[in-house]
Amino acid sequence: MNEQPWMFLYSRKGSENWTIMFDALMEGNQAWAHRAPILILCMAKKNFDYKNRPNRHYAHDLGQAVANLSLQATELGLNLHQMGGYHADQLEVAFKVPENWESFSVIALGYPDKADTLEEPFLSRELAPRQRKPTSEFVRTEAW
Ligand SMILES: Cc1cc2nc3c(=O)[nH]c(=O)nc-3n(C[C@H](O)[C@H](O)[C@H](O)COP(=O)(O)O)c2cc1C
């Protein structure tokens, strides 16, 4: 249906909307995200425009859009950090998000600074090796 059911509400540091987004972040995220020049609220539309039928893939589609944003941001030398740790209800009320839409994450976006400008525990986290599961843990040829 070519629904493209995603919406990105972005805000610049210093604006009222940035403060609203920042205030909705969990404390652990506020501790580092206060340096982010851009915060983005990521949302997806639950139903198709066509006959208002449920779109089973709305969250999947948003995830794909964010994955591609991540790649493009990296290509441009930017750094993008997704956060699920925020009060979704608070932002849905503040930004009058319609009933048919749901928010899933807030993204902090900016150019990366040097790691040594960070204090602990952020310095260690930044310098820690990035870990990913081995492919064998998530690819299979047999039923469960
Ligand atoms: C849906 C989702 C929610 C996340 N929530 C948070 C969060 O609230 N706070 C946080 O610091 N990282 C969160 N992360 C993790 C980071 O966005 C990032 O994926 C992780 O730090 C790995 O970074 P790397 O790709 O540089 O290894 C979340 C990731 C995803 C995909």
PDBQT file of the ligand as one rigid body, heavy atoms in Angstrom, charges set to zero:
ROOT
HETATM    1  C1  LIG A 201      14.626   0.435  20.508  1.00  0.00    +0.000 C 
HETATM    2  C2  LIG A 201      15.912   0.815  21.221  1.00  0.00    +0.000 A 
HETATM    3  C3  LIG A 201      15.855   1.445  22.442  1.00  0.00    +0.000 A 
HETATM    4  C4  LIG A 201      17.029   1.828  23.099  1.00  0.00    +0.000 A 
HETATM    5  N1  LIG A 201      16.961   2.519  24.275  1.00  0.00    +0.000 NA
HETATM    6  C5  LIG A 201      18.078   3.041  24.804  1.00  0.00    +0.000 A 
HETATM    7  C6  LIG A 201      18.027   3.934  25.911  1.00  0.00    +0.000 A 
HETATM    8  O1  LIG A 201      16.947   4.262  26.437  1.00  0.00    +0.000 OA
HETATM    9  N2  LIG A 201      19.200   4.435  26.373  1.00  0.00    +0.000 N 
HETATM   10  C7  LIG A 201      20.413   4.122  25.812  1.00  0.00    +0.000 A 
HETATM   11  O2  LIG A 201      21.431   4.644  26.259  1.00  0.00    +0.000 OA
HETATM   12  N3  LIG A 201      20.493   3.259  24.779  1.00  0.00    +0.000 NA
HETATM   13  C8  LIG A 201      19.364   2.729  24.254  1.00  0.00    +0.000 A 
HETATM   14  N4  LIG A 201      19.436   1.906  23.181  1.00  0.00    +0.000 N 
HETATM   15  C9  LIG A 201      20.770   1.447  22.701  1.00  0.00    +0.000 C 
HETATM   16  C10 LIG A 201      21.457   2.439  21.794  1.00  0.00    +0.000 C 
HETATM   17  O3  LIG A 201      20.586   3.136  20.951  1.00  0.00    +0.000 OA
HETATM   18  C11 LIG A 201      22.477   1.718  20.916  1.00  0.00    +0.000 C 
HETATM   19  O4  LIG A 201      21.832   0.806  20.076  1.00  0.00    +0.000 OA
HETATM   20  C12 LIG A 201      23.461   0.984  21.741  1.00  0.00    +0.000 C 
HETATM   21  O5  LIG A 201      24.082   1.894  22.588  1.00  0.00    +0.000 OA
HETATM   22  C13 LIG A 201      24.479   0.262  20.845  1.00  0.00    +0.000 C 
HETATM   23  O6  LIG A 201      25.266   1.207  20.230  1.00  0.00    +0.000 OA
HETATM   24  P1  LIG A 201      26.302   0.793  19.103  1.00  0.00    +0.000 P 
HETATM   25  O7  LIG A 201      25.486   0.546  17.874  1.00  0.00    +0.000 OA
HETATM   26  O8  LIG A 201      27.169   1.980  18.970  1.00  0.00    +0.000 OA
HETATM   27  O9  LIG A 201      26.987  -0.437  19.571  1.00  0.00    +0.000 OA
HETATM   28  C14 LIG A 201      18.286   1.515  22.527  1.00  0.00    +0.000 A 
HETATM   29  C15 LIG A 201      18.326   0.882  21.272  1.00  0.00    +0.000 A 
HETATM   30  C16 LIG A 201      17.166   0.537  20.623  1.00  0.00    +0.000 A 
HETATM   31  C17 LIG A 201      17.241  -0.131  19.281  1.00  0.00    +0.000 C 
ENDROOT
TORSDOF 0
